[in-house]
Amino acid sequence: MNPVIALVGRPNVGKSTLFNRLTRSRDALVADYSGLTRDRHYGNGELGSKPFTVIDTGGISGDEQGIDAVMAEQSLLAIDEADIVFFMVDARAGLMPADEAIANHLRMNQKKTWLVVNKSDGMQEEIATSDFWTLGLGDPIAIAAEHGRNVSQLIEHVLEPYPEQEDLLHPELDNDQGIRIGVVGRPNVGKSTLVNRMLGEERVVVFDQAGTTRDAIEIPFERRGKPYVLVDTAGIRRRKNVTEAAEKFSIIKTLDAIKQCNVAIVVLDARTGLVEQDLHLLDYVLSTGRALVLAVNKWDGLESDAKEKMRSELKRRLGFADYADMHFISALHGTGVGDLYPSITRAFKSATARWSTNRLTTLLQDAVGEHQPPLVRGRRIKLRMAHQGGSNPPIIVVHGNQVDALPDAYKRFLINTFRKVLKVRGTPIRFEFRANDNPYDSNQGATDREKAKARQLARTKEARRSRR
């Protein structure tokens, strides 16, 4: 079992900076003001053949109210589940009353604690650590997380009692962790509440305030023996309303999380109705090719007239995503949340399905036989064969002639036909049409000069035909 290291301390002492340094990533948002980190954020690191897990936490000040109190609870939970605690203090600010309160809590918990004095760059180690000996937590260790000073020595010293692992394919670092589910939506639509309900625990901070979640939090878990990775993301507001730099970075991380997930659950607010920002977000999910499940939250308590109005609005405005399953849920009370999993599994299977060239070509020929492509300049568009060009989302490559002139209406006919026959649900299908590169093309091996002559001959024939 890998050792779990929790980073705790007052706000703005550099916990997220040290987290990024230990995990060799930029997963944790970093800014020069307190209270940026709110949720427990997990990451993995390695020292040679010794893997470890790091938990980044929100700051604890001791006089929390409102959302800060909920953040402090998450930090205390991280202390309980950790094997090692890095208690971080600020060398420049000196010893603070909140540091003494945290030290008292750690002594009562009897956790293996290392006192880490951060921001000691430009200072002598003896001076940087002098104020913190009175905490009674052993020898203070001076580091500078931003510049990496003494960080390697610290982690080597901490992991010295732990044995090396020959096989590093342990669950914490295994890339095959199951379906990645991204929970996305506008601020305050109930994304974090839904994540907690799906996990069955208060894993992320929930508060009645827009913008509570600021980072993309990845949470691996199992349900009925199946692995999943749930990603809670920050809400995306309209660009004109985004002013803070930290919020801009959190939005970038949300967009990256959408690209990296297998299935996106787009959460809509039944009480505010469908707004333009919902449509923009859906358009981004579809343009990235992610499988999609729609969750209309806060459905409980609505009057029957309001429900009927919302249903008709969704049907009218979301016709472009009619292939996605839609669920009316209450994340707060759990109504309908369990029904999301079959839709997630169905969408993932459709997005990663594989079909033989023979089946796709036969399906294409049946579709063409049922409804012929139109004539272009007196010649019938011919679609000869189809094969799969990729998955997640599925890409169908169709070979033929004059495919550039194929109308959009006929492309939609092909998409709907393939979706119906192949039973594709919950994911977009993309078609690529290619001319003169199929195995039945007699000019496939021709030189550029021969192809130019063939094009000139075709233009001559077309001119003669038009003069008749």
PyMOL commands that set and color helices and strands:
alter all, ss='L'
color gray80, all
select helices_A, chain A and resi 15-23+67-81+97-109+125-135+151-159+171-173+191-199+239-241+245-260+276-287+304-317+319-321+337-351+357-370+403-405+408-422+448-467
alter helices_A, ss='H'
color red, helices_A
select strands_A, chain A and resi 4-9+41-47+50-56+84-90+112-118+141-142+179-185+217-223+226-232+263-269+291-297+325-328+375-376+379-380+382-390+395-401+430-435
alter strands_A, ss='S'
color yellow, strands_A
deselect
rebuild
show_as cartoon
